[in-house]
Amino acid sequence: MSHSDMYWRKPKPPHSRIKSEVVAYYFSMWAAVVGRSNARIGYLDLYAGRGETFGGEPSTAIRVLSAASAEPTIASKLVAILNDRDSDHCLNLRQVIEKRGFLQRLRYKPIVLNRSVNQVLAEELDALRLIPSLCFIDPYGYKGVSIDLIKAVIKDWGCDVILFFYTCGINRNIGLEDSEEYLAALFGRDVYENLKAVFKTGVCDREKTLLDAFCRKLSDEGIKHCLPFRFNFRNSKRLSHHLLFLSKSDAGFNLVKKAVAKYSQTEEGIPTWTYTDGRENVAEQLSILSDGPMNKLCVLLELTFGGVELTVSQLIKSCDDKGFRYTDRNIKDALLRLEDSGKVVVDKPAERRRRAGKVTIGDKRVVRFLG
């Protein structure tokens, strides 16, 4: 029995269900924004699977179609292309699509393809001009996923990518001969050779090294933003896996942060961009520490914007442009703390910005960083 067949026969573990929920939730937010100015929008799932587990749990693709069909505006615009290399999975996926009524509830009939994900497909996609699309790449491992494939599906306007990054498997197989072809395609030959050399020294944080190297490669290829969302295994010290949210635009990056923060553990209200199976979010107890994440954010803003005057919305946009992994709410909370400590001045005094008993700070307020 193949690994993919075993996956569909077992009940989904918590991290798999959350993974599907995160993708579907982000799709709904993304589609609502992109759909405002486009007659058609796309969802491309390159490893769509069979639609349901044998126990009836929906796949990510089915969750996305459910979210789309529940919103009439999105249902009238969505072009969904779902692919799997297993012909039996494709047959079952078509049956699930029909059983759940998507053929009647969506204007465009979902297209199910039976293709292998490889360099040939990457070149075909690169030759196409895509409508604004969200592409989900969720392989059983990493074979077939390449930097060329990612570039092909994100190159056009309005296109973003969510990639399952098999961190633990990649870490385990760096330097192994039978994985070299696939990992060199994923990272690019130059980056992969450098990773092998660094790993041989044995003196690096392997998870951070992998993610930093891959995100830098993406940036070099014009993919400006990469937000890794980490999945931890409960009661395990082994390396986790990640969902990587990739976008070329600051607006897309801001939207990603808003969506993914909902599922992240937090420290002082600041997302850690981590989900741990079945574990309570106990990180909030760190808020009493003087060197906690909120103080670190305050220092970062002071160092970056010292002596500058700008509106709150301009500040948030500048933070997105710089790739800061903080939400709008985090930035505003830090500004309030800096105002309390006399390190920033807001054009409207705090006592005149009260709402429901709390001091607020609106997007149009002008903030001046002292020093």
FENUR-V167893 format. One line per field, one symbol per residue. phi: phi as a letter, one per 30 degrees, with the letter a starting at -180 (. if undefined). psi: psi as a letter, one per 40 degrees, with the letter a starting at -180 (. if undefined). burial: + if it has 16 or more other ideal C-beta (glycine too) atoms within 10 Angstrom, else -. A space follows every 10 residues. Layout:
phi: ???
psi: ???
burial: ???
//
This chain:
phi: .dddddeddc dddedddded ddddddeddd ddddddcbdb bbbccdbdic jbddcjdddd eddddddddd ceddedcdcc bcbadddddd ddddddeddd iddcccdcde ccccbddadd dedddddccd debccccbdd kadjdbdddd ddccdceicb bccdcdeddd edcejdddce edddddcjed dddddedddd dibbdddddd dddddddddd cjcdcbcdcc cccehbcded bbccccbccd dddddeeddd eeccdbbhic dchbbceicd dcdddddddd cddddddedd ddddceicba dddddddddd ddidcbdedd ddddddddde dicbbcdbee dccdbhibdc bddcdcccdd i
psi: hidddddedi ihiddddddd dddddddddd ddddedehdi iihhhegdae diieeehiid ddddddddee hddddeehhh hhiiehdddd ddddddddde edddehdhhh hhigiihadd ddddddeihi ihihhhhgig behdhidddd ddeedihehi hhhhhgdddd ddehehdeed ddddddeidd dddddddddd defihddddd dddddddddd eegdhhhhhh hihhfieiha iihhhhieid dddddddddd ddeiiihfeh hefhhhhehi geedeeeehd fidddddddd ddddeheihi iddddddddd deehfiiddd dddddddddd eeeihiehid eefhhfeihi hideihhhhi .
burial: ---+---+-- -+--++-+++ -+++++++-+ +--++----- ++++++++++ +++---++++ +++++-+++- ---++-++++ ++++++--++ -+++-++--+ -+---+---+ -+----+--- ++--+----+ ++++++++++ -+++++++++ +++++--+++ ++++++++++ +-++----++ -+++++++-- ++--+--++- -----++-++ +-+++-++-- --++++++++ +++-----++ ++++++++-+ -++++++-++ +-++++++-+ ++++++---- --+------- --++--++-- ++--+----- -+--++-+++ ---+++++-+ +++++++++- --++-+---- --+------- +---+-+-+- -
//
